[in-house]
Amino acid sequence: MTVRERTRQQLDPAGSIGTGVVTSVIAAGVVVFSVVMTLMGVAEISSPPLAGLALAAEAAAAATLAVASGPRRAPFGREPFILAVSLGCIAIALSAASTWSSDAGIRDDWAAVAVGVILIACGPYRPVRELLIGGSLSALLVGFVTLLQYRWYVTEAPAAAFIIVAVTPLLAMCFAGAVYSGSVVRSIERWQRRASAANLSLMREVHGGIARSVQQDRVTILNRDVLPYLREVLATGEVDEETRMRARQISDSIRSVMVSEADRSWLETVLDEVAGPGNGQRMTVDDPEHLASGMAPDQRIALRAFLVALLTSPRQSSPRLLITVGSEAGLCEVRLIATLGASEHLHRLTLAPYLAVMRAVFSHLELDFSRSALTLEFSYEQH
Amino acid sequence: MSLGLPSHLASGTITRSFGRALHAIGLTCLVSALLTAIVFQAADPGAVLWPAMIAVLPMAALLLINRRRRSLFAAVSYLAVGAACTYWYVITFSSQAIAGDSFSESSIKVALLLVAGPGLGLIRAALWMGAGYLVAELAAAAAILQSGARWTFDLTTAIVFGTILVILIVSHLSLRRFRRAQPVLHRSVRDEQVATMRFRIEAKAAALMHDTVLSHLAALGSARDGELDPQLRRQITRDLEVLIGEEWLDDDESGQEGESGTDWQQSGLRQAIEESRALGLEVEATGNLAAVSSLGREASIALGQAAKQCLVNVLRHSGTTRAEVVVYGADDEVSVMIIDAGKGFSVTETGADRLGLRQSVRRRIELVGGKVQLWSTPGYGTSIMIRMPMAGHGGEAAAR
């Protein structure tokens, strides 16, 4: 299964959809801040092309941040994080180069602050350790660049003071991002522990009831033919042709019931629960190898919740559904096609949180809304 | 297992974490202000900068108190003491015309505006921050003006204030959306757990039905004319009592690992071998038999029942009355190989209705986290390998 990272986005995917908007606003703010600060310090720029390149690198870092945090690209992985921070660091180097020998002071050096903002914006998406590593490496770069430039600063002060001032905003925001990430993750995990303990005791309570109902079902089947037959055989103590024939008949009928039960896939059972029995004409499951049963518990929960949202939406009247499960090179691939009764926009909005959860637990999720149908494809490793 | 925070906890959790993040910025700024004073003092031993160093300490202490337990008193104290400390810090530098004030006054002012602590709503957090910003600017301006230095607008602190305010507003607004999905997600967690439990119990019931009822019906279907075999009679009588008796499925298996410690003599596998011997099968048990004692209780029972079904199959279908059971023990699993030199069969041509292998062996073992592999060739016998994880190595997981 897909191993979920200890980040807010991966542990609370549905609740984290809104963070994309915040991150995009921050990303836009980074670009505006960089441009404004560059214009304000234009007199100190010795190489306008390098200043332009620094701004371009910063804009690319901000774009990486905005794109990777979009709900459709979730989860925000390590690669875009490294890319965004590296582009920010390139902007630090280019910005310093663009004011080489003419940088009058440190307070208008925007690139280090921008990297700090990128790090704080990644708080919901990346684990504590990565944020701290990113911040420390960037701070080392900022310190080094400051050490190279401080001889040109107009204010007289020790080099160490310049370095402290230069790295403070970056480190402060890096720590803030890391504290946020760690704090949310700890809260979610604390809740998960409490919820699993409560669930466990609930399951213990319902276990007896379920066992009795299963037993009752079995006893009902047995009472119909098997028990009277066996009692009769025990009573007479004799075996003849009729005894053998009845044994084979009863055996065949029980066997066929058990085979059809064993052939019933998890997906069919879920659809019966969600859409009610007798949905066979509208809903088809093509999973001959019962591959859906090989999903991990989180994956089954996510798919079940998605099906509940899709099939019980008040805007959706008697949808048609086709689910195909196949496997290729050890990877199971699922394709779900549903006809839609309402507009695409409404469905996107309703299903967004469930799709966010699906993205967190399945790999390679592809979604396509055409005019009247939704096609969803995703894959998972057999559990 | 859970898929995210429920609605009633989400808002509090996020604002609390946001507040902690702001306090982290505040503490970093205070450490920076302290370090700046130390660096300037070291560079100019004649200057008197220790008051600036001391000024940072009460602020740091109050910020930590605000972080631990937020109260109106703690927040107001932070603002009041922070204003005095900011004034104290800035005037220490500016009165001696040391450039340090232009460096570190922003740090101490930013620390003061981050008074908004964990667990506040949008408006209250914004108001506290606004108050912190005003108090910080006024205290610093008073110190600068009193020392006769020139006051200039501090862009850095204003940018930090504006940025945090924007992030605060946008994150509060974004929190409101999409929370409606949580009840469905949490219900799905419960429904899926109940469904998994039902599936496990049904699978167990099906395996039991197969081992008892279908087995007796098969025996009766091929019994000779005349008196019922006394051994079959005993088995039918015993199983009927079990099947119509109460609670035959009700042993708690709600995710709990059974305790390990069933030794070989009491293990399900030994019992299966003994029962098969009683049915007339010659079974040779070899290898590290003691390894089965590392299995959990549930796993040991399932292994015994599955092995019994394999041995019964040898007796019924293989055409031989000899079988070998070999036990291998590794660090994290126990493997049991059941081998016969009988007539074998073609694995690919086995009918879909071959329930014994599916229900009584494979599914039963998979339910306790184990795996089953089968090799058979017509004319060359059959080998079945059952691999069971040891207790504490992922065994008896909610497999399905």
Interface residues (C-beta under 8 A of the other chain):
Chain A: L11 D12 P13 A14 G15 S16 I17 G18 T19 V21 V22 V25 I26 G29 F33 R107 V117 I120 G123 T155 E156 A157 P158 A160 A161 I164 V165 T168 P169 L171 A172 M173 F175 A176 G177 A178 V179 Y180 S183 V184 S187 I188 W191 Q192 A195 S196 N199 L200 L202 M203 R204 V206 H207 G208 I210 A211 R212 V214 Q215 R218 V219 L222 V226 L227 L230 R231 V233 L234 G237 E238 V239 D240 E241 T243 R244 A247 R248 I250 S251 I254 R255 S256 M258 V259 E261 A262 D263 W266 T269 V270 E273 S293 P297 D298 R300 I301 A302 R304 A305 V308 A309 A352 P353 Y354 A356 V357 A360 H383
Chain B: M1 S2 L3 G4 L5 P6 L9 A10 T13 I14 R16 S17 F18 R20 A21 L22 H23 A24 I25 L27 T28 C29 S32 L35 T36 V39 F40 A42 A43 A99 G100 S102 F103 S104 S107 V110 L155 T156 I159 V160 T163 V166 I167 V170 S171 L173 S174 L175 R176 R177 F178 R179 R180 A181 Q182 V184 L185 H186 R187 S188 V189 R190 D191 E192 Q193 V194 A195 T196 M197 R198 F199 I201 E202 A205 A206 M209 H210 V213 L214 H216 L217 A218 L220 G221 S222 A223 R224 D225 G226 E227 L228 R233 I236 T237 L240 L243 I244 E246 E247 W248 L249 D250 D252 E253 S254 G255 A352 D353 L355 R358 Q359 R363 A398 A399 R400
